[in-house]
Amino acid sequence: MNNTKPPEFKTQFAEDVFKGLTSYPKKISSKFLYDEKGDELFQQIMDLPEYYLTGKEYQILKRHREELGDEFASLEGFDLIELGAGDGKKTKVLLSHFEEKNYDYKYLPVDISKNVLEQLKGSLQQEFPSVEVEPQQGTYAEVLSRLADYRERKKVILFLGSNIGNLTPEEAVNFLKKISSAMHEKDLFFMGVDQKKDPKVILDAYNDGAGVTEAFNKNLLTRMNRELDAEFDPEDFMHWPLYDPESGVAKSFLVSKKEQTVAINALDIKVHFQKWETIHTEVSQKYDDTSIAWLAKEAGLEISGCWADKDSCFKNHLFKRIK
Ligand code: AVJ
């Protein structure tokens, strides 16, 4: 026995960094990539020629907006709930179509960041003054449990951009179970998922020539420097993405180029890295028809529609809850 108290952490980030960098192998959850700087870098990633995901999904939504609108709309109207709305660029394709059709609906963007929600609401009020927007601040889980009790109108839940890929398949099943248990009989769930494809194309998407993804990954180091008074030199680490075509997992690492010990002053620790030791920072899981069917079955969902680009690079599925 000793009398050291368990450390108290000021933030979730502090706790995660402490746990992740004192375990082996080292890891930090990808959700911490998205601070203000990370949000900005991710915006840049979405415009990169190598990062095909955003453009492909945008095209799918644009091309099939009519059909999708018909699926979503019903006489009593509906509530469109979007998990992780971001800047809403893709969703606006649907909103503008709904406006044209005079659909009776409300838009409920969900995000953990109040800032993101306020910006989105502002831009929506300008572009679609007649749309009723009700931002929902909180984690997905909080908002889903809040909305599960709500049964006045049909719900259409959107989860775009292959954000599901940041979860391992097992985590994804648990997440989808939460979604399906928040759904009532007529409710719909619409999800966009990046597909297995030429491994080179996937790898390039996480290893762009301009180095934006590298900067995005290394922002974790500078974030620790900023928020936890750490002493990382980003130059001493390599950005290393990989893709396994069998499991469909893309992973990103930061690899220490030398043996080093780095102080994280706010946590009162010094972290030792052997030469070539890794920090695992991100999972971007890719799916195919077999694994999507498995996900749906495990989560109690039934696929009721599927739209893809012509090369099946990216797919958007519509799900109902199995009764
Ligand atoms: C926002 C999780 C879909 O995994 O493709 C992009 C994040 N990371 N480039 C993805 C990301 C590096 C992105 N998601």
py3Dmol code that shows the C-alpha trace and the ligand (Angstrom):
import py3Dmol

protein = """\
ATOM      1  CA  MET A   1       0.000   0.000   0.000  1.00  0.00           C
ATOM      2  CA  ASN A   2       1.103   3.519  -0.613  1.00  0.00           C
ATOM      3  CA  ASN A   3      -0.652   6.763   0.055  1.00  0.00           C
ATOM      4  CA  THR A   4      -0.700   8.177  -3.478  1.00  0.00           C
ATOM      5  CA  LYS A   5      -4.220   9.158  -4.343  1.00  0.00           C
ATOM      6  CA  PRO A   6      -5.614   8.195  -7.741  1.00  0.00           C
ATOM      7  CA  PRO A   7      -5.006  11.134 -10.055  1.00  0.00           C
ATOM      8  CA  GLU A   8      -7.865  13.543 -10.551  1.00  0.00           C
ATOM      9  CA  PHE A   9      -8.311  14.708 -14.090  1.00  0.00           C
ATOM     10  CA  LYS A  10      -9.482  18.160 -15.060  1.00  0.00           C
ATOM     11  CA  THR A  11     -10.743  17.085 -18.484  1.00  0.00           C
ATOM     12  CA  GLN A  12     -11.700  13.977 -20.435  1.00  0.00           C
ATOM     13  CA  PHE A  13      -8.708  14.648 -22.666  1.00  0.00           C
ATOM     14  CA  ALA A  14      -6.332  14.676 -19.662  1.00  0.00           C
ATOM     15  CA  GLU A  15      -7.718  11.375 -18.423  1.00  0.00           C
ATOM     16  CA  ASP A  16      -7.598   9.688 -21.820  1.00  0.00           C
ATOM     17  CA  VAL A  17      -4.046  10.863 -22.501  1.00  0.00           C
ATOM     18  CA  PHE A  18      -2.906   9.672 -19.088  1.00  0.00           C
ATOM     19  CA  LYS A  19      -4.438   6.232 -19.528  1.00  0.00           C
ATOM     20  CA  GLY A  20      -3.505   5.892 -23.186  1.00  0.00           C
ATOM     21  CA  LEU A  21       0.133   6.932 -22.860  1.00  0.00           C
ATOM     22  CA  THR A  22       0.836   4.913 -19.721  1.00  0.00           C
ATOM     23  CA  SER A  23      -0.449   1.688 -21.295  1.00  0.00           C
ATOM     24  CA  TYR A  24       1.173  -0.523 -23.915  1.00  0.00           C
ATOM     25  CA  PRO A  25       0.731  -0.265 -26.821  1.00  0.00           C
ATOM     26  CA  LYS A  26       0.074   3.469 -26.521  1.00  0.00           C
ATOM     27  CA  LYS A  27      -3.150   4.936 -27.873  1.00  0.00           C
ATOM     28  CA  ILE A  28      -5.280   8.085 -27.874  1.00  0.00           C
ATOM     29  CA  SER A  29      -8.920   8.092 -28.997  1.00  0.00           C
ATOM     30  CA  SER A  30      -9.575   9.722 -32.376  1.00  0.00           C
ATOM     31  CA  LYS A  31     -12.334  11.871 -30.887  1.00  0.00           C
ATOM     32  CA  PHE A  32      -9.589  14.137 -29.524  1.00  0.00           C
ATOM     33  CA  LEU A  33      -8.394  14.959 -33.038  1.00  0.00           C
ATOM     34  CA  TYR A  34     -11.260  17.449 -33.276  1.00  0.00           C
ATOM     35  CA  ASP A  35     -10.367  20.575 -31.347  1.00  0.00           C
ATOM     36  CA  GLU A  36     -10.633  23.939 -33.087  1.00  0.00           C
ATOM     37  CA  LYS A  37      -7.446  23.364 -35.085  1.00  0.00           C
ATOM     38  CA  GLY A  38      -8.455  19.772 -35.857  1.00  0.00           C
ATOM     39  CA  ASP A  39     -11.898  20.858 -37.107  1.00  0.00           C
ATOM     40  CA  GLU A  40     -10.190  23.279 -39.459  1.00  0.00           C
ATOM     41  CA  LEU A  41      -7.746  20.626 -40.723  1.00  0.00           C
ATOM     42  CA  PHE A  42     -10.587  18.160 -41.240  1.00  0.00           C
ATOM     43  CA  GLN A  43     -12.389  20.774 -43.358  1.00  0.00           C
ATOM     44  CA  GLN A  44      -9.247  20.917 -45.506  1.00  0.00           C
ATOM     45  CA  ILE A  45      -9.075  17.117 -45.689  1.00  0.00           C
ATOM     46  CA  MET A  46     -12.589  17.005 -47.128  1.00  0.00           C
ATOM     47  CA  ASP A  47     -11.396  19.165 -50.046  1.00  0.00           C
ATOM     48  CA  LEU A  48      -8.304  17.062 -50.822  1.00  0.00           C
ATOM     49  CA  PRO A  49      -8.210  15.233 -54.163  1.00  0.00           C
ATOM     50  CA  GLU A  50      -7.176  11.978 -52.402  1.00  0.00           C
ATOM     51  CA  TYR A  51      -9.976  12.141 -49.833  1.00  0.00           C
ATOM     52  CA  TYR A  52     -12.766  10.871 -52.080  1.00  0.00           C
ATOM     53  CA  LEU A  53     -15.336  10.134 -49.323  1.00  0.00           C
ATOM     54  CA  THR A  54     -16.988  13.556 -49.069  1.00  0.00           C
ATOM     55  CA  GLY A  55     -17.290  14.132 -52.808  1.00  0.00           C
ATOM     56  CA  LYS A  56     -18.688  10.652 -53.476  1.00  0.00           C
ATOM     57  CA  GLU A  57     -21.335  10.953 -50.790  1.00  0.00           C
ATOM     58  CA  TYR A  58     -22.249  14.460 -51.936  1.00  0.00           C
ATOM     59  CA  GLN A  59     -22.826  13.084 -55.454  1.00  0.00           C
ATOM     60  CA  ILE A  60     -24.961  10.212 -54.166  1.00  0.00           C
ATOM     61  CA  LEU A  61     -27.194  12.570 -52.168  1.00  0.00           C
ATOM     62  CA  LYS A  62     -27.465  15.019 -55.025  1.00  0.00           C
ATOM     63  CA  ARG A  63     -28.282  12.417 -57.641  1.00  0.00           C
ATOM     64  CA  HIS A  64     -30.863  10.584 -55.529  1.00  0.00           C
ATOM     65  CA  ARG A  65     -32.403  13.445 -53.551  1.00  0.00           C
ATOM     66  CA  GLU A  66     -35.794  12.982 -55.173  1.00  0.00           C
ATOM     67  CA  GLU A  67     -36.017   9.295 -54.304  1.00  0.00           C
ATOM     68  CA  LEU A  68     -34.625   9.866 -50.823  1.00  0.00           C
ATOM     69  CA  GLY A  69     -37.102  12.647 -50.230  1.00  0.00           C
ATOM     70  CA  ASP A  70     -39.939  10.301 -51.190  1.00  0.00           C
ATOM     71  CA  GLU A  71     -38.644   7.727 -48.688  1.00  0.00           C
ATOM     72  CA  PHE A  72     -38.326  10.259 -45.858  1.00  0.00           C
ATOM     73  CA  ALA A  73     -41.496  12.240 -46.314  1.00  0.00           C
ATOM     74  CA  SER A  74     -44.873  11.228 -45.027  1.00  0.00           C
ATOM     75  CA  LEU A  75     -48.156  13.099 -44.592  1.00  0.00           C
ATOM     76  CA  GLU A  76     -47.667  13.792 -40.901  1.00  0.00           C
ATOM     77  CA  GLY A  77     -44.227  15.266 -41.437  1.00  0.00           C
ATOM     78  CA  PHE A  78     -40.970  14.153 -39.900  1.00  0.00           C
ATOM     79  CA  ASP A  79     -38.049  15.180 -37.759  1.00  0.00           C
ATOM     80  CA  LEU A  80     -34.645  14.953 -39.380  1.00  0.00           C
ATOM     81  CA  ILE A  81     -32.042  14.199 -36.708  1.00  0.00           C
ATOM     82  CA  GLU A  82     -28.444  14.386 -37.851  1.00  0.00           C
ATOM     83  CA  LEU A  83     -25.673  12.888 -35.721  1.00  0.00           C
ATOM     84  CA  GLY A  84     -22.466  14.894 -36.223  1.00  0.00           C
ATOM     85  CA  ALA A  85     -23.785  17.474 -38.639  1.00  0.00           C
ATOM     86  CA  GLY A  86     -20.539  19.442 -39.052  1.00  0.00           C
ATOM     87  CA  ASP A  87     -20.882  22.254 -41.570  1.00  0.00           C
ATOM     88  CA  GLY A  88     -23.943  20.597 -43.117  1.00  0.00           C
ATOM     89  CA  LYS A  89     -22.634  20.870 -46.672  1.00  0.00           C
ATOM     90  CA  LYS A  90     -23.975  17.480 -47.715  1.00  0.00           C
ATOM     91  CA  THR A  91     -27.202  17.739 -45.729  1.00  0.00           C
ATOM     92  CA  LYS A  92     -28.017  21.054 -47.396  1.00  0.00           C
ATOM     93  CA  VAL A  93     -28.442  19.161 -50.683  1.00  0.00           C
ATOM     94  CA  LEU A  94     -31.349  17.338 -49.056  1.00  0.00           C
ATOM     95  CA  LEU A  95     -32.678  20.398 -47.238  1.00  0.00           C
ATOM     96  CA  SER A  96     -32.868  22.422 -50.421  1.00  0.00           C
ATOM     97  CA  HIS A  97     -34.802  19.617 -52.089  1.00  0.00           C
ATOM     98  CA  PHE A  98     -37.168  19.369 -49.100  1.00  0.00           C
ATOM     99  CA  GLU A  99     -37.753  23.084 -49.291  1.00  0.00           C
ATOM    100  CA  GLU A 100     -38.586  22.863 -52.966  1.00  0.00           C
ATOM    101  CA  LYS A 101     -41.087  20.121 -52.181  1.00  0.00           C
ATOM    102  CA  ASN A 102     -42.512  22.054 -49.246  1.00  0.00           C
ATOM    103  CA  TYR A 103     -42.047  19.127 -46.878  1.00  0.00           C
ATOM    104  CA  ASP A 104     -43.274  19.499 -43.341  1.00  0.00           C
ATOM    105  CA  TYR A 105     -40.165  18.747 -41.273  1.00  0.00           C
ATOM    106  CA  LYS A 106     -37.853  19.990 -38.579  1.00  0.00           C
ATOM    107  CA  TYR A 107     -34.073  19.699 -38.653  1.00  0.00           C
ATOM    108  CA  LEU A 108     -32.308  18.659 -35.434  1.00  0.00           C
ATOM    109  CA  PRO A 109     -28.526  18.716 -35.851  1.00  0.00           C
ATOM    110  CA  VAL A 110     -26.727  16.924 -33.010  1.00  0.00           C
ATOM    111  CA  ASP A 111     -23.221  17.836 -31.986  1.00  0.00           C
ATOM    112  CA  ILE A 112     -21.091  17.896 -28.896  1.00  0.00           C
ATOM    113  CA  SER A 113     -19.762  21.321 -29.869  1.00  0.00           C
ATOM    114  CA  LYS A 114     -21.977  24.316 -29.166  1.00  0.00           C
ATOM    115  CA  ASN A 115     -19.819  26.365 -31.474  1.00  0.00           C
ATOM    116  CA  VAL A 116     -20.371  24.058 -34.457  1.00  0.00           C
ATOM    117  CA  LEU A 117     -24.127  24.082 -33.810  1.00  0.00           C
ATOM    118  CA  GLU A 118     -24.337  27.848 -33.630  1.00  0.00           C
ATOM    119  CA  GLN A 119     -22.430  28.291 -36.862  1.00  0.00           C
ATOM    120  CA  LEU A 120     -24.598  25.724 -38.589  1.00  0.00           C
ATOM    121  CA  LYS A 121     -27.785  27.316 -37.340  1.00  0.00           C
ATOM    122  CA  GLY A 122     -26.625  30.716 -38.560  1.00  0.00           C
ATOM    123  CA  SER A 123     -25.796  29.483 -42.037  1.00  0.00           C
ATOM    124  CA  LEU A 124     -29.090  27.565 -42.267  1.00  0.00           C
ATOM    125  CA  GLN A 125     -31.106  30.641 -41.291  1.00  0.00           C
ATOM    126  CA  GLN A 126     -29.464  32.502 -44.145  1.00  0.00           C
ATOM    127  CA  GLU A 127     -29.767  29.805 -46.780  1.00  0.00           C
ATOM    128  CA  PHE A 128     -33.082  28.246 -45.730  1.00  0.00           C
ATOM    129  CA  PRO A 129     -34.977  30.896 -43.767  1.00  0.00           C
ATOM    130  CA  SER A 130     -38.148  28.819 -43.594  1.00  0.00           C
ATOM    131  CA  VAL A 131     -36.587  25.672 -42.106  1.00  0.00           C
ATOM    132  CA  GLU A 132     -37.175  25.073 -38.434  1.00  0.00           C
ATOM    133  CA  VAL A 133     -33.818  24.218 -36.834  1.00  0.00           C
ATOM    134  CA  GLU A 134     -33.536  22.833 -33.297  1.00  0.00           C
ATOM    135  CA  PRO A 135     -29.887  22.202 -32.415  1.00  0.00           C
ATOM    136  CA  GLN A 136     -29.326  19.388 -29.924  1.00  0.00           C
ATOM    137  CA  GLN A 137     -26.187  19.799 -27.906  1.00  0.00           C
ATOM    138  CA  GLY A 138     -24.733  16.686 -26.306  1.00  0.00           C
ATOM    139  CA  THR A 139     -23.164  13.330 -27.018  1.00  0.00           C
ATOM    140  CA  TYR A 140     -24.941  11.054 -29.493  1.00  0.00           C
ATOM    141  CA  ALA A 141     -25.937   8.741 -26.642  1.00  0.00           C
ATOM    142  CA  GLU A 142     -27.463  11.569 -24.564  1.00  0.00           C
ATOM    143  CA  VAL A 143     -29.426  12.943 -27.454  1.00  0.00           C
ATOM    144  CA  LEU A 144     -30.615   9.512 -28.608  1.00  0.00           C
ATOM    145  CA  SER A 145     -31.962   8.592 -25.208  1.00  0.00           C
ATOM    146  CA  ARG A 146     -33.682  11.978 -24.984  1.00  0.00           C
ATOM    147  CA  LEU A 147     -35.294  11.457 -28.385  1.00  0.00           C
ATOM    148  CA  ALA A 148     -36.264   7.822 -27.822  1.00  0.00           C
ATOM    149  CA  ASP A 149     -39.270   8.896 -25.733  1.00  0.00           C
ATOM    150  CA  TYR A 150     -40.427  11.232 -28.415  1.00  0.00           C
ATOM    151  CA  ARG A 151     -43.033   9.665 -30.648  1.00  0.00           C
ATOM    152  CA  GLU A 152     -45.170  12.478 -31.983  1.00  0.00           C
ATOM    153  CA  ARG A 153     -43.682  12.440 -35.427  1.00  0.00           C
ATOM    154  CA  LYS A 154     -41.707  10.057 -37.545  1.00  0.00           C
ATOM    155  CA  LYS A 155     -37.944  10.323 -36.989  1.00  0.00           C
ATOM    156  CA  VAL A 156     -35.359  10.133 -39.729  1.00  0.00           C
ATOM    157  CA  ILE A 157     -31.885   9.732 -38.239  1.00  0.00           C
ATOM    158  CA  LEU A 158     -28.914  10.670 -40.440  1.00  0.00           C
ATOM    159  CA  PHE A 159     -25.375   9.479 -39.836  1.00  0.00           C
ATOM    160  CA  LEU A 160     -23.268  10.490 -42.820  1.00  0.00           C
ATOM    161  CA  GLY A 161     -19.634  10.733 -43.823  1.00  0.00           C
ATOM    162  CA  SER A 162     -18.626   7.215 -42.744  1.00  0.00           C
ATOM    163  CA  ASN A 163     -18.343   8.470 -39.181  1.00  0.00           C
ATOM    164  CA  ILE A 164     -19.313   4.945 -38.125  1.00  0.00           C
ATOM    165  CA  GLY A 165     -15.821   3.980 -39.362  1.00  0.00           C
ATOM    166  CA  ASN A 166     -14.222   5.544 -36.299  1.00  0.00           C
ATOM    167  CA  LEU A 167     -15.689   2.686 -34.267  1.00  0.00           C
ATOM    168  CA  THR A 168     -14.463  -0.893 -34.362  1.00  0.00           C
ATOM    169  CA  PRO A 169     -17.099  -3.295 -35.759  1.00  0.00           C
ATOM    170  CA  GLU A 170     -18.016  -4.425 -32.212  1.00  0.00           C
ATOM    171  CA  GLU A 171     -18.379  -0.816 -31.030  1.00  0.00           C
ATOM    172  CA  ALA A 172     -20.359  -0.050 -34.161  1.00  0.00           C
ATOM    173  CA  VAL A 173     -22.857  -2.829 -33.334  1.00  0.00           C
ATOM    174  CA  ASN A 174     -23.363  -1.403 -29.844  1.00  0.00           C
ATOM    175  CA  PHE A 175     -23.834   2.063 -31.247  1.00  0.00           C
ATOM    176  CA  LEU A 176     -26.341   0.881 -33.850  1.00  0.00           C
ATOM    177  CA  LYS A 177     -28.229  -1.034 -31.149  1.00  0.00           C
ATOM    178  CA  LYS A 178     -28.683   2.275 -29.330  1.00  0.00           C
ATOM    179  CA  ILE A 179     -29.965   3.849 -32.505  1.00  0.00           C
ATOM    180  CA  SER A 180     -32.384   1.019 -33.211  1.00  0.00           C
ATOM    181  CA  SER A 181     -33.708   1.114 -29.651  1.00  0.00           C
ATOM    182  CA  ALA A 182     -34.386   4.850 -30.061  1.00  0.00           C
ATOM    183  CA  MET A 183     -36.425   4.110 -33.192  1.00  0.00           C
ATOM    184  CA  HIS A 184     -40.133   3.418 -33.424  1.00  0.00           C
ATOM    185  CA  GLU A 185     -41.813   1.337 -36.076  1.00  0.00           C
ATOM    186  CA  LYS A 186     -41.936   3.873 -38.899  1.00  0.00           C
ATOM    187  CA  ASP A 187     -38.688   5.652 -38.107  1.00  0.00           C
ATOM    188  CA  LEU A 188     -35.777   5.517 -40.528  1.00  0.00           C
ATOM    189  CA  PHE A 189     -32.027   5.468 -40.176  1.00  0.00           C
ATOM    190  CA  PHE A 190     -29.884   6.643 -43.093  1.00  0.00           C
ATOM    191  CA  MET A 191     -26.138   6.012 -42.932  1.00  0.00           C
ATOM    192  CA  GLY A 192     -23.228   6.656 -45.305  1.00  0.00           C
ATOM    193  CA  VAL A 193     -20.350   4.175 -45.206  1.00  0.00           C
ATOM    194  CA  ASP A 194     -17.055   4.047 -47.030  1.00  0.00           C
ATOM    195  CA  GLN A 195     -16.543   0.751 -48.862  1.00  0.00           C
ATOM    196  CA  LYS A 196     -13.661  -1.667 -49.302  1.00  0.00           C
ATOM    197  CA  LYS A 197     -11.961  -0.891 -52.594  1.00  0.00           C
ATOM    198  CA  ASP A 198      -8.519  -0.721 -54.226  1.00  0.00           C
ATOM    199  CA  PRO A 199      -6.272  -0.691 -51.136  1.00  0.00           C
ATOM    200  CA  LYS A 200      -4.019   1.915 -52.719  1.00  0.00           C
ATOM    201  CA  VAL A 201      -6.918   4.354 -53.107  1.00  0.00           C
ATOM    202  CA  ILE A 202      -7.826   3.940 -49.436  1.00  0.00           C
ATOM    203  CA  LEU A 203      -4.266   4.316 -48.236  1.00  0.00           C
ATOM    204  CA  ASP A 204      -3.780   7.482 -50.319  1.00  0.00           C
ATOM    205  CA  ALA A 205      -6.908   8.990 -48.736  1.00  0.00           C
ATOM    206  CA  TYR A 206      -5.101   8.888 -45.377  1.00  0.00           C
ATOM    207  CA  ASN A 207      -1.697   9.818 -46.742  1.00  0.00           C
ATOM    208  CA  ASP A 208      -2.264  12.850 -48.945  1.00  0.00           C
ATOM    209  CA  GLY A 209       0.567  14.454 -50.852  1.00  0.00           C
ATOM    210  CA  ALA A 210       0.073  17.884 -49.308  1.00  0.00           C
ATOM    211  CA  GLY A 211       0.551  16.493 -45.799  1.00  0.00           C
ATOM    212  CA  VAL A 212      -2.763  17.752 -44.422  1.00  0.00           C
ATOM    213  CA  THR A 213      -3.656  14.367 -42.906  1.00  0.00           C
ATOM    214  CA  GLU A 214      -0.202  14.216 -41.350  1.00  0.00           C
ATOM    215  CA  ALA A 215      -0.809  17.635 -39.787  1.00  0.00           C
ATOM    216  CA  PHE A 216      -4.253  16.477 -38.628  1.00  0.00           C
ATOM    217  CA  ASN A 217      -2.764  13.425 -36.901  1.00  0.00           C
ATOM    218  CA  LYS A 218       0.128  15.413 -35.404  1.00  0.00           C
ATOM    219  CA  ASN A 219      -2.331  17.976 -34.085  1.00  0.00           C
ATOM    220  CA  LEU A 220      -2.802  15.518 -31.217  1.00  0.00           C
ATOM    221  CA  LEU A 221       0.787  16.223 -30.193  1.00  0.00           C
ATOM    222  CA  THR A 222       0.398  19.976 -30.416  1.00  0.00           C
ATOM    223  CA  ARG A 223      -2.944  19.724 -28.620  1.00  0.00           C
ATOM    224  CA  MET A 224      -1.182  17.980 -25.724  1.00  0.00           C
ATOM    225  CA  ASN A 225       1.414  20.739 -25.813  1.00  0.00           C
ATOM    226  CA  ARG A 226      -1.303  23.417 -25.714  1.00  0.00           C
ATOM    227  CA  GLU A 227      -3.756  21.902 -23.255  1.00  0.00           C
ATOM    228  CA  LEU A 228      -1.582  19.699 -21.064  1.00  0.00           C
ATOM    229  CA  ASP A 229       1.648  21.662 -21.094  1.00  0.00           C
ATOM    230  CA  ALA A 230       3.422  18.776 -22.828  1.00  0.00           C
ATOM    231  CA  GLU A 231       6.763  18.985 -24.601  1.00  0.00           C
ATOM    232  CA  PHE A 232       6.284  17.000 -27.808  1.00  0.00           C
ATOM    233  CA  ASP A 233       8.274  17.906 -30.897  1.00  0.00           C
ATOM    234  CA  PRO A 234       6.054  16.867 -33.842  1.00  0.00           C
ATOM    235  CA  GLU A 235       9.214  16.507 -35.936  1.00  0.00           C
ATOM    236  CA  ASP A 236      10.229  13.551 -33.793  1.00  0.00           C
ATOM    237  CA  PHE A 237       7.184  11.546 -34.897  1.00  0.00           C
ATOM    238  CA  MET A 238       6.065  10.092 -38.223  1.00  0.00           C
ATOM    239  CA  HIS A 239       2.493   9.924 -39.489  1.00  0.00           C
ATOM    240  CA  TRP A 240       1.924   6.278 -40.462  1.00  0.00           C
ATOM    241  CA  PRO A 241      -1.399   5.129 -41.953  1.00  0.00           C
ATOM    242  CA  LEU A 242      -2.002   1.526 -42.986  1.00  0.00           C
ATOM    243  CA  TYR A 243      -4.833  -0.421 -44.560  1.00  0.00           C
ATOM    244  CA  ASP A 244      -5.616  -4.120 -44.171  1.00  0.00           C
ATOM    245  CA  PRO A 245      -7.794  -5.214 -47.102  1.00  0.00           C
ATOM    246  CA  GLU A 246      -8.957  -8.374 -45.314  1.00  0.00           C
ATOM    247  CA  SER A 247     -10.480  -6.819 -42.204  1.00  0.00           C
ATOM    248  CA  GLY A 248     -11.151  -3.492 -43.934  1.00  0.00           C
ATOM    249  CA  VAL A 249      -9.485  -1.567 -41.163  1.00  0.00           C
ATOM    250  CA  ALA A 250      -7.501   1.593 -41.900  1.00  0.00           C
ATOM    251  CA  LYS A 251      -5.457   2.734 -38.917  1.00  0.00           C
ATOM    252  CA  SER A 252      -3.273   5.724 -38.242  1.00  0.00           C
ATOM    253  CA  PHE A 253      -0.295   5.876 -35.952  1.00  0.00           C
ATOM    254  CA  LEU A 254       2.274   8.348 -34.737  1.00  0.00           C
ATOM    255  CA  VAL A 255       5.648   6.598 -34.701  1.00  0.00           C
ATOM    256  CA  SER A 256       8.505   7.832 -32.563  1.00  0.00           C
ATOM    257  CA  LYS A 257      11.570   8.331 -34.751  1.00  0.00           C
ATOM    258  CA  LYS A 258      13.934   8.090 -31.783  1.00  0.00           C
ATOM    259  CA  GLU A 259      14.147   6.959 -28.204  1.00  0.00           C
ATOM    260  CA  GLN A 260      12.847   9.875 -26.150  1.00  0.00           C
ATOM    261  CA  THR A 261      11.206  10.872 -22.900  1.00  0.00           C
ATOM    262  CA  VAL A 262       8.530  13.548 -23.122  1.00  0.00           C
ATOM    263  CA  ALA A 263       7.210  15.517 -20.168  1.00  0.00           C
ATOM    264  CA  ILE A 264       3.463  16.100 -19.898  1.00  0.00           C
ATOM    265  CA  ASN A 265       3.621  18.694 -17.164  1.00  0.00           C
ATOM    266  CA  ALA A 266      -0.073  19.091 -16.411  1.00  0.00           C
ATOM    267  CA  LEU A 267      -0.297  15.346 -15.739  1.00  0.00           C
ATOM    268  CA  ASP A 268       2.956  15.313 -13.863  1.00  0.00           C
ATOM    269  CA  ILE A 269       4.318  12.427 -15.932  1.00  0.00           C
ATOM    270  CA  LYS A 270       7.204  11.733 -18.249  1.00  0.00           C
ATOM    271  CA  VAL A 271       6.388   9.385 -21.082  1.00  0.00           C
ATOM    272  CA  HIS A 272       9.128   7.169 -22.446  1.00  0.00           C
ATOM    273  CA  PHE A 273       9.177   6.124 -26.098  1.00  0.00           C
ATOM    274  CA  GLN A 274      11.434   3.430 -27.455  1.00  0.00           C
ATOM    275  CA  LYS A 275      12.718   4.083 -30.945  1.00  0.00           C
ATOM    276  CA  TRP A 276       9.857   3.185 -33.403  1.00  0.00           C
ATOM    277  CA  GLU A 277       7.295   2.915 -30.636  1.00  0.00           C
ATOM    278  CA  THR A 278       3.760   3.839 -31.717  1.00  0.00           C
ATOM    279  CA  ILE A 279       0.730   5.804 -30.563  1.00  0.00           C
ATOM    280  CA  HIS A 280      -2.423   4.455 -32.214  1.00  0.00           C
ATOM    281  CA  THR A 281      -4.611   7.460 -32.997  1.00  0.00           C
ATOM    282  CA  GLU A 282      -7.403   6.452 -35.372  1.00  0.00           C
ATOM    283  CA  VAL A 283      -9.502   3.670 -36.852  1.00  0.00           C
ATOM    284  CA  SER A 284     -11.352   4.179 -40.154  1.00  0.00           C
ATOM    285  CA  GLN A 285     -13.179   0.927 -40.727  1.00  0.00           C
ATOM    286  CA  LYS A 286     -14.310   0.084 -44.284  1.00  0.00           C
ATOM    287  CA  TYR A 287     -17.269  -2.177 -44.981  1.00  0.00           C
ATOM    288  CA  ASP A 288     -18.716  -4.263 -47.787  1.00  0.00           C
ATOM    289  CA  ASP A 289     -22.172  -5.743 -48.398  1.00  0.00           C
ATOM    290  CA  THR A 290     -21.470  -8.789 -46.233  1.00  0.00           C
ATOM    291  CA  SER A 291     -20.207  -6.809 -43.253  1.00  0.00           C
ATOM    292  CA  ILE A 292     -22.993  -4.199 -43.542  1.00  0.00           C
ATOM    293  CA  ALA A 293     -25.581  -6.985 -43.559  1.00  0.00           C
ATOM    294  CA  TRP A 294     -23.905  -8.415 -40.437  1.00  0.00           C
ATOM    295  CA  LEU A 295     -23.922  -5.010 -38.700  1.00  0.00           C
ATOM    296  CA  ALA A 296     -27.609  -4.531 -39.452  1.00  0.00           C
ATOM    297  CA  LYS A 297     -28.588  -7.997 -38.263  1.00  0.00           C
ATOM    298  CA  GLU A 298     -26.612  -7.696 -35.023  1.00  0.00           C
ATOM    299  CA  ALA A 299     -28.187  -4.325 -34.290  1.00  0.00           C
ATOM    300  CA  GLY A 300     -31.776  -5.347 -35.033  1.00  0.00           C
ATOM    301  CA  LEU A 301     -32.013  -3.299 -38.204  1.00  0.00           C
ATOM    302  CA  GLU A 302     -33.237  -4.197 -41.647  1.00  0.00           C
ATOM    303  CA  ILE A 303     -31.835  -2.695 -44.841  1.00  0.00           C
ATOM    304  CA  SER A 304     -34.613  -1.095 -46.834  1.00  0.00           C
ATOM    305  CA  GLY A 305     -32.649   0.772 -49.471  1.00  0.00           C
ATOM    306  CA  CYS A 306     -29.139   1.325 -50.803  1.00  0.00           C
ATOM    307  CA  TRP A 307     -27.603   3.987 -53.034  1.00  0.00           C
ATOM    308  CA  ALA A 308     -24.049   4.058 -54.354  1.00  0.00           C
ATOM    309  CA  ASP A 309     -21.810   5.850 -56.817  1.00  0.00           C
ATOM    310  CA  LYS A 310     -21.115   4.018 -60.056  1.00  0.00           C
ATOM    311  CA  ASP A 311     -17.936   2.325 -58.766  1.00  0.00           C
ATOM    312  CA  SER A 312     -19.487   1.452 -55.382  1.00  0.00           C
ATOM    313  CA  CYS A 313     -16.787   3.467 -53.705  1.00  0.00           C
ATOM    314  CA  PHE A 314     -19.226   4.730 -51.090  1.00  0.00           C
ATOM    315  CA  LYS A 315     -22.724   3.570 -50.134  1.00  0.00           C
ATOM    316  CA  ASN A 316     -25.665   5.059 -48.315  1.00  0.00           C
ATOM    317  CA  HIS A 317     -28.086   2.613 -46.719  1.00  0.00           C
ATOM    318  CA  LEU A 318     -31.569   3.172 -45.399  1.00  0.00           C
ATOM    319  CA  PHE A 319     -32.554   1.026 -42.402  1.00  0.00           C
ATOM    320  CA  LYS A 320     -35.761   0.244 -40.563  1.00  0.00           C
ATOM    321  CA  ARG A 321     -36.064  -1.308 -37.189  1.00  0.00           C
ATOM    322  CA  ILE A 322     -36.894  -5.020 -37.123  1.00  0.00           C
ATOM    323  CA  LYS A 323     -40.191  -5.357 -35.256  1.00  0.00           C
TER     324      LYS A 323
END
"""
ligand_1 = """\
14
AVJ
C -14.586 11.773 -40.196
C -14.072 9.642 -39.304
C -15.018 9.803 -41.483
O -12.002 8.306 -40.930
O -12.221 9.075 -42.937
C -10.057 11.758 -42.338
C -11.652 11.191 -40.369
N -9.166 10.994 -40.575
N -8.732 11.681 -42.535
C -12.267 9.198 -41.718
C -10.333 11.304 -41.086
C -8.188 11.219 -41.455
C -12.731 10.555 -41.180
N -14.072 10.446 -40.522
"""
view = py3Dmol.view(width=600, height=400)
view.addModel(protein, "pdb")
view.setStyle({"model": 0}, {"cartoon": {"style": "trace"}})
view.addModel(ligand_1, "xyz")
view.setStyle({"model": 1}, {"stick": {}})
view.zoomTo()
view.show()
